[in-house]
């Protein structure tokens, strides 16, 4: 029972923290001025973080390489998104590409 209480407490703490972060942006907008260089670094940091998450989710599974089908599916989805395909088409294209490669025996 103690583990469950601790888990619930952590979930609540994270929820409150997340909500507080969301409130800080509008509350401080216009009151705090960041230098242009800091804004550039924050934008670059966001892009780097998203690319790192994409690479980790695409290339790894269970601590090892996920195989070639998943990265190929992500590549198909990326090309479709770059060509401005509708979101459902992007998702289905990536899923179909991955499924076809796995059905063909590509890991």
C-alpha positions as CSV (number, residue, x, y, z in Angstrom):
1,X,0.0,0.0,0.0
2,X,2.9,2.4,0.7
3,X,4.2,2.0,-2.9
4,X,0.8,2.9,-4.3
5,X,0.6,6.0,-2.1
6,X,4.1,7.1,-3.2
7,X,3.2,6.6,-6.8
8,X,0.0,8.6,-6.5
9,X,1.9,11.4,-4.6
10,X,4.6,11.5,-7.4
11,X,1.9,11.7,-10.1
12,X,0.1,14.5,-8.3
13,X,3.4,16.4,-7.7
14,X,4.3,16.1,-11.4
15,X,0.8,17.2,-12.4
16,X,1.0,20.3,-10.1
17,X,4.5,21.1,-11.4
18,X,3.4,20.8,-15.0
19,X,0.4,23.0,-14.4
20,X,2.6,25.6,-12.7
21,X,5.0,25.6,-15.7
22,X,2.0,26.2,-18.0
23,X,0.8,29.1,-15.9
24,X,4.3,30.8,-15.6
25,X,4.5,31.4,-19.4
26,X,1.4,33.6,-19.7
27,X,1.9,35.2,-16.3
28,X,5.5,36.4,-17.2
29,X,4.9,37.1,-20.8
30,X,5.9,40.7,-21.4
31,X,7.4,41.1,-18.0
32,X,10.7,39.2,-18.6
33,X,12.7,40.1,-21.6
34,X,15.2,37.4,-22.8
35,X,18.2,38.5,-24.9
36,X,18.0,37.5,-28.6
37,X,20.9,35.0,-28.1
38,X,19.1,33.2,-25.3
39,X,16.0,33.0,-27.4
40,X,18.0,31.5,-30.3
41,X,19.6,29.0,-27.9
42,X,16.3,28.0,-26.5
43,X,14.8,27.4,-30.0
44,X,17.9,25.3,-31.0
45,X,17.7,23.4,-27.7
46,X,14.0,22.5,-28.4
47,X,14.9,21.2,-31.9
48,X,17.8,19.2,-30.5
49,X,15.6,17.6,-27.9
50,X,12.9,16.7,-30.4
51,X,15.5,15.1,-32.7
52,X,17.0,13.2,-29.9
53,X,13.6,11.8,-28.8
54,X,12.8,10.9,-32.4
55,X,16.1,9.1,-32.9
56,X,15.8,7.2,-29.6
57,X,12.2,6.2,-30.3
58,X,13.0,5.2,-33.9
59,X,16.3,3.4,-33.6
60,X,16.1,1.6,-30.2
61,X,13.9,-1.0,-28.6
62,X,14.6,-2.7,-25.3
63,X,18.1,-1.2,-25.1
64,X,19.1,-2.4,-28.6
65,X,18.7,-1.6,-32.2
66,X,15.1,-1.7,-33.3
67,X,15.8,-3.1,-36.8
68,X,15.4,-1.5,-40.2
69,X,11.7,-1.6,-40.7
70,X,10.9,1.1,-38.1
71,X,13.4,3.7,-39.3
72,X,12.2,3.1,-42.8
73,X,8.6,3.7,-41.7
74,X,9.6,6.9,-39.9
75,X,11.5,8.0,-43.1
76,X,8.4,7.4,-45.2
77,X,6.3,9.4,-42.7
78,X,8.9,12.2,-42.7
79,X,8.9,12.4,-46.5
80,X,5.1,12.5,-46.5
81,X,5.0,15.2,-43.9
82,X,7.6,17.2,-45.8
83,X,5.4,16.9,-48.9
84,X,2.6,18.3,-46.8
85,X,0.4,15.2,-46.9
86,X,-2.5,15.2,-44.4
87,X,-1.7,13.9,-41.0
88,X,-3.7,10.7,-41.3
89,X,-1.9,9.9,-44.6
90,X,1.4,10.5,-42.9
91,X,0.6,8.1,-40.0
92,X,-0.9,5.4,-42.3
93,X,1.9,5.7,-44.7
94,X,4.5,5.2,-42.0
95,X,2.6,2.3,-40.5
96,X,2.0,0.6,-43.8
97,X,5.7,0.9,-44.9
98,X,6.8,-0.6,-41.6
99,X,4.2,-3.4,-41.8
100,X,5.1,-4.3,-45.3
101,X,8.8,-4.4,-44.5
102,X,8.2,-6.6,-41.4
103,X,5.9,-8.9,-43.4
104,X,8.7,-9.2,-46.0
105,X,11.0,-10.4,-43.2
106,X,13.0,-7.2,-42.6
107,X,13.6,-6.9,-38.8
